[in-house]
Amino acid sequence: MIEKKRIKDGQRHQKGAVQKGKLGEKIAQDYLKNSGVKIICVNYHSRYGEVDIIGLDGDSLVFYEVKAYLRQSVDPSEFITLKKIGNIKKTVLIFLNKFENGKFLDTMCRIDLICIRNFEHVFDHIKNIA
């Protein structure tokens, strides 16, 4: 007899959100590569959270937060809170100190937000949000 697992609504939503996030990150990576960004790392985790994509854009090291949403018109700023920005900054500091023995410590850095609409190649790229 095959045992069926029951999935609670919250678990179903989490699984869908993870899949949505991964698809959004893939679209963002393709966009960044086509824009000349050299991807250094994806899904970098620290105890404070995660940075979705880290890449070199010219001489700048950029930490990208990617948000994918289904609505056509939305204010991208509603997806990123001051707390989230603070946690990204803490994660950036950890990355800078740990990655290849501080290889990027003297590199100019910024944090960008990429918002993708309806999983199409229509999005907002907001540079230097913090």
GUMIVO-47527 format. One record per residue: y, z, x of N, C-alpha, C in turn; residue number from 1. Coordinates in pm, 1 decimal. Layout:
BEGIN
ATOM       n.yy       n.zz       n.xx      ca.yy      ca.zz      ca.xx       c.yy       c.zz       c.xx   nuse
ATOM          Y          Z          X          Y          Z          X          Y          Z          X    NUM
...
//
This chain:
BEGIN
ATOM       n.yy       n.zz       n.xx      ca.yy      ca.zz      ca.xx       c.yy       c.zz       c.xx   nuse
ATOM     -117.4        0.0       82.5        0.0        0.0        0.0      124.8        0.0       87.7      1
ATOM      217.7      -85.1       56.4      342.4      -95.1      132.0      441.6        6.0       78.1      2
ATOM      495.7       83.6      169.8      593.7      184.1      129.5      733.5      122.0      131.8      3
ATOM      802.8      133.8       22.5      938.5       81.9       14.6     1036.3      193.7       45.8      4
ATOM     1131.1      164.4      130.4     1233.7      263.1      161.7     1349.7      244.6       65.9      5
ATOM     1397.8      354.5       16.7     1514.6      349.6      -70.2     1639.2      354.4       16.6      6
ATOM     1731.6      267.6      -11.4     1857.6      264.8       61.2     1965.5      313.8      -32.3      7
ATOM     2032.7      417.4       10.0     2143.1      469.8      -70.0     2260.1      372.7      -60.1      8
ATOM     2348.5      377.8     -159.8     2463.9      288.7     -162.5     2546.8      299.2      -34.5      9
ATOM     2569.5      420.0       15.5     2647.7      439.4      137.5     2582.4      372.9      257.6     10
ATOM     2448.2      381.6      266.6     2377.6      318.4      377.4     2387.0      166.7      367.1     11
ATOM     2377.4      114.3      247.4     2388.5      -29.7      226.6     2527.0      -76.7      269.4     12
ATOM     2630.2        0.8      231.5     2767.4      -33.0      268.8     2784.7      -28.6      420.3     13
ATOM     2726.7       72.9      486.1     2738.7       83.5      631.8     2673.7      -35.8      699.8     14
ATOM     2555.4      -73.7      654.0     2485.9     -187.5      714.4     2568.2     -314.6      696.8     15
ATOM     2624.3     -334.9      577.7     2708.7     -451.7      552.7     2834.2     -449.3      637.5     16
ATOM     2892.1     -331.0      654.4     3013.6     -318.1      735.2     2984.1     -350.8      881.3     17
ATOM     2868.5     -307.4      931.3     2831.1     -336.7     1070.3     2811.1     -486.2     1087.7     18
ATOM     2741.4     -550.0      994.8     2720.2     -694.3     1003.4     2852.6     -769.7      996.0     19
ATOM     2941.9     -724.7      907.6     3073.1     -786.0      893.6     3150.9     -771.4     1024.3     20
ATOM     3143.6     -653.5     1083.5     3213.4     -628.4     1209.0     3162.0     -715.2     1322.5     21
ATOM     3031.8     -729.2     1331.8     2972.0     -811.2     1438.7     3010.6     -958.1     1423.6     22
ATOM     3011.0    -1006.8     1300.2     3050.7    -1145.4     1276.1     3198.2    -1164.6     1312.8     23
ATOM     3282.4    -1070.3     1272.9     3423.2    -1076.3     1308.5     3444.6    -1075.1     1458.9     24
ATOM     3369.7     -991.6     1529.0     3381.2     -984.5     1675.6     3337.7    -1115.2     1740.8     25
ATOM     3234.9    -1179.6     1686.1     3188.5    -1308.3     1740.3     3296.9    -1414.9     1722.7     26
ATOM     3359.5    -1419.3     1605.5     3466.9    -1516.0     1581.8     3582.6    -1488.5     1678.1     27
ATOM     3616.4    -1359.7     1695.9     3725.5    -1323.1     1786.9     3692.2    -1361.6     1931.0     28
ATOM     3568.1    -1339.6     1973.3     3528.5    -1378.0     2109.9     3542.5    -1528.4     2131.0     29
ATOM     3498.3    -1606.2     2035.0     3511.2    -1752.4     2046.2     3657.9    -1792.8     2058.2     30
ATOM     3741.9    -1733.7     1974.5     3885.6    -1761.5     1978.4     3944.2    -1725.6     2115.0     31
ATOM     3909.1    -1607.5     2165.2     3964.9    -1562.5     2293.8     3918.6    -1651.0     2408.8     32
ATOM     3790.9    -1686.8     2410.2     3739.3    -1775.5     2516.1     3810.9    -1909.8     2512.5     33
ATOM     3830.8    -1964.2     2393.0     3901.6    -2092.3     2379.3     4048.8    -2080.9     2417.4     34
ATOM     4101.4    -1958.2     2415.9     4240.9    -1934.5     2454.8     4254.7    -1903.8     2603.5     35
ATOM     4143.3    -1906.7     2676.3     4147.6    -1883.7     2820.7     4127.2    -1740.1     2863.7     36
ATOM     4090.6    -1652.8     2770.2     4065.1    -1513.2     2805.0     3925.8    -1501.5     2865.7     37
ATOM     3915.7    -1428.7     2976.2     3785.8    -1402.8     3039.1     3733.9    -1269.4     2984.3     38
ATOM     3624.1    -1276.0     2910.1     3566.7    -1155.3     2849.5     3499.3    -1072.9     2958.6     39
ATOM     3539.9     -946.7     2968.8     3484.6     -854.4     3068.4     3373.9     -769.5     3007.6     40
ATOM     3395.1     -725.4     2883.8     3302.7     -630.9     2821.6     3318.3     -638.0     2670.0     41
ATOM     3210.2     -616.6     2597.7     3217.0     -606.0     2451.8     3155.0     -473.5     2408.5     42
ATOM     3211.0     -417.3     2302.7     3161.9     -292.6     2244.1     3151.0     -179.3     2346.7     43
ATOM     3260.5     -154.9     2418.2     3263.8      -45.6     2515.2     3281.6       86.5     2440.8     44
ATOM     3188.0      179.0     2462.7     3188.0      307.4     2392.3     3230.8      421.0     2484.0     45
ATOM     3304.0      513.9     2426.7     3329.9      641.8     2491.7     3311.4      748.7     2385.3     46
ATOM     3328.2      872.2     2422.5     3313.1      979.3     2322.7     3424.7      975.1     2218.5     47
ATOM     3530.3      898.4     2245.7     3642.3      887.0     2152.1     3629.9      768.5     2057.0     48
ATOM     3539.2      679.0     2086.0     3522.8      562.9     1999.8     3484.4      440.0     2078.0     49
ATOM     3521.4      325.6     2023.8     3478.4      198.0     2080.1     3596.5      103.0     2089.5     50
ATOM     3594.7       23.1     2195.4     3685.1      -91.9     2204.9     3597.3     -213.9     2183.4     51
ATOM     3636.0     -299.8     2090.2     3550.9     -412.6     2052.3     3534.8     -514.6     2164.1     52
ATOM     3646.0     -555.7     2224.0     3641.4     -658.3     2328.5     3741.6     -620.7     2437.3     53
ATOM     3701.3     -637.4     2562.3     3791.5     -617.7     2675.3     3792.6     -748.5     2752.6     54
ATOM     3911.1     -800.0     2779.9     3919.9     -928.7     2849.0     4042.6     -940.7     2936.1     55
ATOM     4036.9    -1035.0     3029.7     4151.0    -1066.5     3115.4     4225.5    -1184.8     3056.5     56
ATOM     4350.7    -1163.0     3024.4     4438.9    -1267.7     2973.6     4545.3    -1288.6     3080.9     57
ATOM     4522.6    -1386.3     3168.2     4610.1    -1404.3     3283.8     4594.7    -1285.6     3376.0     58
ATOM     4705.0    -1218.4     3404.4     4701.8    -1101.1     3491.8     4687.4     -969.8     3415.7     59
ATOM     4678.0     -975.9     3283.7     4671.8     -854.6     3201.6     4529.2     -827.2     3154.0     60
ATOM     4493.3     -699.7     3157.5     4367.5     -654.7     3099.7     4397.1     -614.4     2956.7     61
ATOM     4327.9     -677.5     2861.6     4358.1     -656.3     2720.3     4238.7     -592.0     2650.2     62
ATOM     4270.1     -491.2     2570.0     4171.2     -419.6     2490.7     4193.2     -461.4     2346.0     63
ATOM     4095.7     -532.6     2290.3     4109.5     -592.5     2157.7     4038.2     -509.1     2052.9     64
ATOM     4109.8     -475.9     1947.2     4052.4     -416.0     1828.0     4039.9     -528.2     1726.2     65
ATOM     3919.5     -548.0     1673.4     3893.8     -657.9     1580.2     3866.3     -599.5     1442.3     66
ATOM     3934.9     -653.2     1342.3     3912.6     -613.9     1203.9     3887.5     -739.5     1121.7     67
ATOM     3776.7     -739.1     1047.8     3744.2     -850.6      958.2     3755.6     -799.5      815.7     68
ATOM     3819.9     -876.2      730.7     3837.7     -833.9      592.6     3821.4     -952.3      499.7     69
ATOM     3789.1     -920.9      375.4     3757.4    -1024.6      278.3     3876.9    -1070.1      196.1     70
ATOM     3981.3     -991.4      191.5     4099.0    -1028.4      112.1     4182.9    -1131.8      185.4     71
ATOM     4244.3    -1220.7      111.8     4328.8    -1324.9      171.1     4458.0    -1268.0      227.5     72
ATOM     4528.7    -1191.6      146.9     4657.3    -1140.3      192.4     4647.2     -989.9      209.0     73
ATOM     4674.5     -945.5      328.8     4666.5     -803.2      359.5     4758.7     -775.9      477.3     74
ATOM     4811.7     -656.7      482.1     4894.3     -616.2      594.7     4801.1     -563.3      703.6     75
ATOM     4792.1     -631.5      817.7     4700.5     -588.1      923.2     4722.0     -444.6      968.9     76
ATOM     4844.5     -395.3      955.9     4872.8     -259.8     1002.4     4797.8     -153.8      920.9     77
ATOM     4751.7     -189.7      800.4     4678.9      -91.0      721.2     4539.5      -64.1      777.6     78
ATOM     4496.1     -143.6      872.6     4363.0     -126.8      931.3     4363.4      -44.0     1058.2     79
ATOM     4479.9       -8.1     1108.6     4483.4       65.6     1234.0     4579.0      183.6     1219.2     80
ATOM     4525.6      302.1     1238.1     4604.2      423.5     1222.8     4650.5      473.3     1359.4     81
ATOM     4745.1      565.1     1357.5     4790.5      625.8     1482.7     4675.8      699.8     1552.2     82
ATOM     4590.1      761.8     1473.6     4474.2      831.3     1531.3     4382.0      731.0     1601.7     83
ATOM     4357.3      617.5     1537.1     4272.3      513.3     1596.7     4334.0      462.8     1726.7     84
ATOM     4465.1      438.8     1727.3     4532.0      392.9     1848.9     4518.7      498.0     1959.1     85
ATOM     4535.1      624.9     1922.4     4519.0      732.8     2020.6     4379.3      734.5     2080.5     86
ATOM     4277.8      715.1     1996.7     4140.1      712.7     2046.0     4113.8      589.6     2132.8     87
ATOM     4174.0      476.8     2097.2     4159.6      357.3     2181.6     4222.6      384.0     2318.0     88
ATOM     4340.3      445.9     2320.2     4407.0      475.3     2447.7     4321.0      566.4     2536.0     89
ATOM     4258.0      665.8     2475.5     4168.9      755.0     2551.6     4049.9      677.1     2607.0     90
ATOM     3996.5      588.2     2526.3     3883.4      505.5     2570.7     3927.0      411.0     2681.7     91
ATOM     4048.1      357.3     2672.7     4102.8      270.1     2777.8     4107.8      346.3     2910.2     92
ATOM     4158.1      468.9     2908.2     4167.8      547.7     3031.6     4030.1      572.6     3093.5     93
ATOM     3932.8      600.7     3008.0     3796.1      621.0     3059.3     3744.2      492.4     3121.3     94
ATOM     3763.3      380.0     3052.0     3718.7      251.0     3104.9     3783.4      222.8     3240.6     95
ATOM     3914.2      240.5     3248.5     3985.6      209.1     3372.5     3934.5      292.1     3489.9     96
ATOM     3900.5      416.0     3464.7     3852.6      502.5     3572.3     3706.9      478.8     3609.0     97
ATOM     3625.1      436.3     3512.9     3481.3      422.8     3538.0     3436.3      281.6     3574.1     98
ATOM     3501.1      180.2     3519.2     3451.0       43.7     3535.5     3467.6       -1.6     3680.4     99
ATOM     3355.8      -34.3     3742.9     3351.6      -82.2     3881.2     3442.9       -0.4     3972.4    100
ATOM     3425.4      132.2     3965.9     3499.0      225.8     4052.0     3650.0      208.2     4044.7    101
ATOM     3702.7      188.8     3926.4     3846.8      180.0     3908.3     3907.5       47.3     3947.5    102
ATOM     3829.4      -58.0     3941.6     3874.6     -191.6     3981.4     4005.6     -234.0     3914.0    103
ATOM     4027.0     -193.2     3789.7     4143.8     -238.4     3713.7     4254.8     -132.8     3702.4    104
ATOM     4249.2      -26.4     3782.1     4347.3       81.5     3770.4     4491.6       33.9     3789.9    105
ATOM     4513.2      -65.7     3873.2     4648.6     -113.9     3899.5     4683.7     -238.7     3819.3    106
ATOM     4602.0     -270.7     3720.7     4622.7     -390.7     3640.3     4707.1     -358.1     3517.1    107
ATOM     4798.8     -448.4     3483.6     4879.6     -433.2     3361.9     4786.1     -440.5     3241.7    108
ATOM     4801.3     -348.1     3146.8     4713.1     -341.0     3029.8     4793.4     -346.6     2900.6    109
ATOM     4724.8     -391.2     2795.7     4782.7     -386.0     2662.0     4668.5     -376.1     2560.8    110
ATOM     4705.4     -338.2     2438.9     4609.1     -329.9     2328.8     4654.3     -428.5     2221.9    111
ATOM     4562.5     -517.8     2181.4     4590.1     -618.1     2079.2     4503.0     -593.9     1957.2    112
ATOM     4551.1     -639.1     1843.4     4476.1     -632.4     1718.2     4450.2     -773.9     1669.0    113
ATOM     4324.1     -804.0     1639.9     4287.4     -933.0     1582.0     4228.2     -906.6     1444.1    114
ATOM     4291.2     -962.7     1341.3     4244.4     -947.6     1202.8     4195.4    -1082.4     1153.3    115
ATOM     4071.5    -1085.9     1107.5     4009.6    -1210.5     1062.9     3994.6    -1206.6      911.1    116
ATOM     4039.5    -1312.6      844.7     4035.1    -1321.0      698.8     3914.3    -1400.0      652.4    117
ATOM     3840.0    -1343.3      561.0     3728.7    -1412.9      494.7     3629.2    -1478.5      589.9    118
ATOM     3616.3    -1425.5      709.8     3522.7    -1477.0      809.8     3544.3    -1624.2      839.9    119
ATOM     3666.5    -1667.1      822.6     3703.2    -1803.1      859.4     3784.5    -1791.8      987.6    120
ATOM     3816.7    -1902.9     1042.2     3896.1    -1900.8     1164.1     4045.0    -1895.4     1129.5    121
ATOM     4077.2    -1807.9     1035.6     4214.6    -1782.6      995.1     4238.2    -1635.0     1021.8    122
ATOM     4330.3    -1605.8     1110.5     4349.0    -1465.9     1145.1     4486.1    -1440.8     1203.4    123
ATOM     4514.6    -1312.2     1219.0     4636.8    -1267.3     1282.8     4598.9    -1208.8     1417.7    124
ATOM     4673.9    -1246.0     1520.4     4657.3    -1186.9     1652.9     4789.1    -1120.0     1687.1    125
ATOM     4787.2     -988.3     1680.5     4907.9     -910.5     1706.2     4895.6     -849.8     1845.8    126
ATOM     4983.5     -891.1     1934.2     4976.7     -847.7     2073.5     5054.5     -717.6     2094.5    127
ATOM     5001.0     -639.2     2185.8     5068.3     -518.5     2234.8     5103.0     -421.7     2121.6    128
ATOM     5002.2     -379.5     2047.1     5026.6     -286.3     1935.7     5052.4     -144.3     1986.2    129
ATOM     5016.7     -117.8     2111.6     5039.3       16.0     2168.1     5061.2        7.7     2317.6    130
//
